[in-house]
Amino acid sequence: MPRIAAPTNAAQREQTQRKVLDAFGELLFSHGLPGLTMTDVARAAGVGRTAVYNYFADIEQLLVAFALDETGRFVTDLKDKLAGIQNPVDRLSLYVRAQLMDLTRRHLPPGPAMRSVLSNESFAKLGVHVGELNTILEDILRDGMDQHYLPVADVEGLVQLIHGSLTASASRRKIESPDEARVAAAVRFIQAGVGASFGADGRPVTYS
């Protein structure tokens, strides 16, 4: 019988599933989705191909599980960090930085590419977390407008433009984190795009 490395069968299953998801993420990062097979994932995870199928029926199901797992963890961490910041312009800066770090680290296929390889049902599952990220950004922008740090504008339109800019600005090289100058430029660009103003001390200021 195979030796159980974890203290319980449930823990062993969780460890194996984590290995599979991590291996899939690495392959997605280094090789991309086209041509990726369950055999590739099993080999990278150091488990048998049958073991992968015990958790995921196919690459589509694995992609959805990976995306939900990664995005869910990202959303939770982002909310925790945003909770400690009051100024909406500073919160926008943190949001932009966090998104660029996450996009650089994970390299999930962009929305249109995901839609092209997923069924409507699977793609709809991803919309839950995507919608949650949209809501977070919408709240930041609305707070900025309500507190007169940002001029009143179409919030939903700004969200689409910001997310499009972030996707375009994310590094496509395999690095641990994006270049700080690149991140700072993206932050300034987006802050300027939504109409934020700053005083001589570099702090956000309200409109008179």
Order of alpha helices (4+ residues) and beta strands (2+ residues): alpha-alpha-alpha-alpha-alpha-alpha-alpha-alpha-alpha-beta-beta
